Amino acid sequence: MELLNKITKLLEDKKAIDLSTLNIMEQSTLADYFVIASGTSNTHIKALADNVEVELKKEDIYPNKIEGYNTEWILMDYGDVVVHIFTEKERQNYNIEELYKRNQ
């Protein structure tokens, strides 16, 4: 839970839009939580991802993987916490929150 709180704070610090967290423990073996946020542009979502990565590295917390850095959807895998950072258009397109809410 501490990592989840750190990540959400870092995203808030860089003005993430519509930040939400989903507890997916009962639905997935991939992770315990999804953090979902939007940015206003590709540049903004990169800045959000960069801030999370740089600040967590200062605490020796490294992602298992980062995907989609040059796209409109960046995924950051921190084990128990997976971070999804979208442009607003891509977030609406994939609608991850709705998929997981339907399966609860």
C-alpha positions in Angstrom: 0.0 0.0 0.0 2.9 2.3 0.6 4.1 2.0 -3.0 0.6 2.7 -4.2 0.4 5.9 -2.1 3.9 7.0 -3.3 2.9 6.6 -7.0 -0.4 8.4 -6.7 1.3 11.3 -4.9 4.0 11.6 -7.6 1.3 11.6 -10.3 -0.7 14.3 -8.4 2.4 16.4 -8.1 2.7 16.6 -11.9 -1.0 17.3 -12.4 -2.3 14.0 -13.6 -5.9 14.1 -14.7 -8.7 11.9 -13.4 -6.3 9.8 -11.2 -7.9 6.6 -9.9 -6.8 3.3 -8.3 -8.3 -0.1 -8.7 -7.9 -2.9 -6.3 -7.6 -6.0 -8.6 -6.4 -8.5 -6.0 -9.5 -10.7 -6.4 -9.5 -10.4 -10.2 -6.0 -10.8 -11.3 -2.7 -12.5 -10.6 -0.9 -9.7 -12.5 -0.9 -7.2 -9.7 -2.8 -6.0 -6.6 -3.5 -2.5 -7.8 -3.8 -0.6 -11.0 -3.2 3.1 -10.9 -4.8 4.9 -13.9 -4.1 8.5 -14.9 -4.5 10.7 -17.9 -2.3 13.5 -19.3 -3.2 16.3 -21.6 -0.7 15.3 -24.3 2.0 12.8 -25.2 4.5 15.2 -23.6 2.5 15.4 -20.4 2.1 11.6 -20.1 5.9 11.2 -20.6 6.5 13.8 -17.9 4.2 11.9 -15.5 5.9 8.6 -16.2 9.4 10.2 -15.9 8.5 11.7 -12.5 7.3 8.4 -11.2 10.4 6.6 -12.5 13.0 9.1 -11.4 11.6 9.7 -7.9 11.1 6.0 -7.1 14.6 5.2 -8.3 15.9 7.7 -5.6 14.4 5.2 -3.1 15.9 2.2 -5.0 12.5 1.2 -6.4 12.8 0.1 -10.0 10.1 -0.9 -12.5 10.1 -4.5 -13.8 9.2 -3.1 -17.2 8.0 0.1 -18.9 6.1 -0.2 -22.2 4.7 2.3 -24.6 6.9 5.2 -23.7 6.6 6.8 -27.2 2.8 6.1 -27.5 -0.4 7.4 -26.0 -0.4 4.8 -23.3 2.5 4.2 -21.0 2.5 1.1 -18.8 4.8 0.9 -15.8 5.0 -2.5 -14.0 6.1 -2.2 -10.4 5.1 -5.7 -9.4 2.1 -5.3 -7.0 1.3 -1.9 -8.6 0.8 -1.4 -12.4 0.6 2.2 -13.6 -1.3 3.1 -16.7 -0.9 6.6 -18.0 -3.0 7.6 -21.0 -3.8 10.5 -23.2 -7.5 11.3 -22.5 -8.5 9.9 -25.9 -6.8 6.5 -25.4 -8.1 6.2 -21.9 -11.7 6.5 -23.2 -10.9 4.1 -26.0 -9.6 1.3 -23.7 -11.8 2.1 -20.7 -9.9 -0.2 -18.3 -11.9 1.0 -15.2 -15.1 -0.2 -16.7 -13.7 -3.6 -17.7 -12.5 -4.3 -14.1 -15.6 -2.9 -12.5 -17.8 -5.2 -14.6 -15.8 -8.2 -13.4 -16.1 -7.4 -9.7 
